[in-house]
Amino acid sequence: FFFNDTATTEIYTEQIVGSVRCVQETEQSMDHLKELIKSNKVVPYQAPVASEEFESWALILLFIGFCLMMWFFIYQITYRKVERYLIKELTIGLLSALFLGSGTFFFLLSVGLYM
């Protein structure tokens, strides 16, 4: 039993669009915001890491990531397949990926590419 009823899509569209609340900026709300800013009740956001430290964090994290990556490669080359442990491989690989990813993130932030 199939039927093509375009009215149902119209009803769903009306329900979705009708449920979205529209907020209008009024002079009263803008005055209230300005008042809050003047009274120092609104505190500007402070990043957990200062932008001057991005380059240092990038170098440290990338160095640790590359060291873990080298450890992983050396582990793969020096041990035979039957002597390797999957948990150790996954742990080293995961830690290496986390440090390299975080280091890359801070490197991009240090050169001015904000995400």
N, C-alpha and C positions, 0 to 999 in steps of 0.2 A: 504494500500500500504506500505509494509515493504520490505526493502532490506538490505543486509549485505554488506557494503562497507568499507573495511579496509583502503582505500586510504584517506578517510576523517580524520581518526584519525592520519594518518601519516602527513597530511597537517597541522592539528592543532598542533601536536607535533613540527613540524618544525617551525611554527609561534611562539610558546611559547619559544622554546629553542633559536631560532634566535633572539628574542627580548631581551634576557638577555645579559647585557653588561658584559664583562669580563675585570677586571682591573688587569694589571700586575704591580708588584712593580719593579721599575727601580732604578738604583743607583741615578739618578737625583732626583726622588721623595723622596727617603730616605735622601739624602743630604739636600733637602729643609726642611724636617721635623726636622732634627737635628739642622738646622740653626734657625728655629722658636723656638725650645726649648731653645737653647743657648741665644737667644735674649729676653727671658722672655715674649714673646708675647702669649705663650700658658700658661694658668693658670690652675693648677690642680683642679679637682673637689673637692669642700668642701660640705660635707653632711650637711643638715639642722639641724640634731641632732648629737651631738658628741657621739662617741661610748661609752664613759665613762658614759653617761647619760641613756643608754638603760635600765639598771636595774631599775633605779628610775622611768622612764616612765612606764615600765612594771608594777611595783607595784602600782603606782597611778591609771593607767587605769584599771587594774584588780580589784582593790578595788572599784572604782566607778561602774564598771560593775557588780560586785557581789552585791553591795548595791542596784542597780536598779533591779537586778534579784530577790533579796529578797523582794523588794517592790512589784514586779509583783506577786510573790507567795502569799504574805500576802493579796494583793488586791483580788486575786482569791479566797482565803479561807474565807475572812471576809465578802464579799458582795455576795448576792444572784445573780443568773444569770440575773434576771430582773432589778437589780439595777446597773449592770455594763455597762460601755460605751465602745463600740468597739474602738473608736478613742483613748481613754486613754490606753486601752490594747495594741493596735498596737504601740503607741508612746513609751510606757515604754519598750515593747519588742524590738523595733527597736534600741532604745538608748542603752539598755543593750547589745544587740548583737554587736553593733558598738564598745562599750567600751571593751567588752570581746575579740572581734576579734583583735582590735588594741593592747590591752594588751598582748595577746598571741603572736602577731607578734613581739613586742618589747622584750618579754621574750625569744623567739627563737633567736632573734638577740643577746641578752645578753649572751646566752650560746654558741654562735658561729655557729648556724645553719643559714646560709645566704640563702635567697631565691632569 
